[in-house]
Every structure is written in structure tokens, then in C-alpha cells.
């Protein structure tokens, strides 16, 4: 069972040939990882580093797990 299984089109036949609903291919997963997931994770990492620096250096407080090890 897929997470978004309720959004997928049901399988049907055309002229007696069974056609499954649309799905991601291997290359679609690769493109998704490279062009969607990686940039979002990179922005999140940069934002986390910037917020860590602001809170640690300027405000003198810490909110990250790294503060437990200092």
C-alpha cells in the first residue's frame, strides 16, 4: 500500500490490454531526489547553521543538540 494510493488512478484496460496507473520510474525518482529533495535539504541545512550561529553567538543561548556536547 502506498502513501498516496488514494490519489492514483485505478488500473484499466484498453482494447483488452491491461494498463496500470501512472507511477514514478527509476529516473523519475532520481530527478526527484536531485532537483526537489536535495535542494530542500540543502536549504534546511543552511538555515539550521545560520540559526545556530545567531542563537549561539549573538543571543548567548542554544537550541540545538550540539549544545549538549559543548
C-alpha positions as CSV (number, residue, x, y, z in Angstrom):
1,X,0.0,0.0,0.0
2,X,1.5,3.3,-1.0
3,X,1.2,6.5,1.0
4,X,-0.7,8.3,-1.8
5,X,-2.5,5.3,-3.1
6,X,-5.9,7.0,-2.9
7,X,-4.7,9.6,-5.5
8,X,-3.6,7.1,-8.0
9,X,-5.8,6.2,-11.0
10,X,-7.1,2.7,-10.9
11,X,-5.8,0.1,-13.5
12,X,-7.9,-0.2,-16.6
13,X,-7.8,-2.0,-19.9
14,X,-7.7,-0.5,-23.4
15,X,-8.7,-2.8,-26.2
16,X,-8.2,-5.8,-23.9
17,X,-4.6,-4.8,-22.8
18,X,-4.2,-4.2,-19.1
19,X,-2.7,-0.7,-18.4
20,X,-1.5,0.1,-14.8
21,X,-2.0,3.6,-13.5
22,X,0.8,6.2,-13.6
23,X,3.8,5.7,-11.4
24,X,7.3,7.0,-10.8
25,X,10.0,5.3,-12.8
26,X,13.6,4.9,-11.6
27,X,14.7,8.0,-13.4
28,X,11.7,10.0,-12.0
29,X,12.9,9.1,-8.5
30,X,16.5,10.2,-9.4
31,X,15.3,13.5,-10.8
32,X,13.0,14.0,-7.8
33,X,15.9,13.4,-5.4
34,X,18.3,15.6,-7.3
35,X,16.0,18.6,-8.2
36,X,13.5,18.5,-5.4
37,X,14.7,16.7,-2.3
38,X,18.4,17.7,-2.3
39,X,17.7,21.5,-2.7
40,X,15.1,21.4,0.1
41,X,17.5,19.5,2.4
42,X,20.4,21.9,1.5
43,X,18.2,25.0,2.3
44,X,17.2,23.4,5.6
45,X,20.8,22.7,6.5
46,X,21.9,26.2,5.7
47,X,19.1,27.7,7.6
48,X,19.9,25.4,10.6
49,X,23.6,26.5,10.5
50,X,22.6,30.2,10.3
51,X,20.1,29.9,13.2
52,X,22.6,28.0,15.3
53,X,25.2,30.8,14.8
54,X,22.6,33.5,15.6
55,X,21.4,31.9,18.7
56,X,24.8,30.8,20.0
57,X,26.9,33.8,19.2
58,X,24.5,36.8,19.3
59,X,21.9,35.7,21.8
60,X,24.0,33.6,24.1
61,X,21.6,30.7,24.2
62,X,21.3,27.5,22.3
63,X,18.6,25.3,21.0
64,X,20.4,22.5,19.2
65,X,21.6,19.1,20.3
66,X,25.2,20.3,19.7
67,X,24.9,22.4,22.8
68,X,24.7,19.3,24.9
69,X,28.2,18.3,23.9
70,X,29.9,21.6,24.5
